[in-house]
Amino acid sequence: MDMIASFLAGSILTLVLPVGLLIAVAVWWGTILRRRSGGDA
C-alpha cells in the first residue's frame, strides 16, 4: 500500500508542479505586459 501511495504522490507532483510553474510564469508575464502597455498609454 505504501508503494502505491508513493507512486500516486509522485505522479501527481509530476503533473501539478509543471502546470503550476506554467501558470506562475503566465501570470508574471501578464503583469509585466499590463504594466508596460498601461505606462505607454
N, C-alpha and C positions, 0 to 999 in steps of 0.2 A: 504493500500500500504506500509506503514511503517513496518507493521508486516512481510510482505513478504520479504522486503529488509533486515530486521534484521535476518530473518531465513536464507536467502541466504548467507549473510555475515558470519553468524555463521557456516553454513555448509561448506563454502569454507575454512574458517580458520581451521575448524576441519580436513579437508583433507590436506591442504597445510602445516600447521605447523609440523605435524609429518613427512611428507615426506621431508621437508626442514631440519629438525633435523637429519633424517637418512642420507641425502646427506652430511651434515656438518660432521657427525661422520665418514662417509666413506672416505671423503677427508682427514680428520685428521689422520685416521689410515693409509691411503695410503702414506701420507708424512712421518709418523713415520717409516713405513716399508721400504720406499725407503732410508731414512737416515741410517737405520741400515744395510740394505743389501749393500749400497754403501760404507759405512765405513769399512765393513769387507773385501771387495774385494781388 
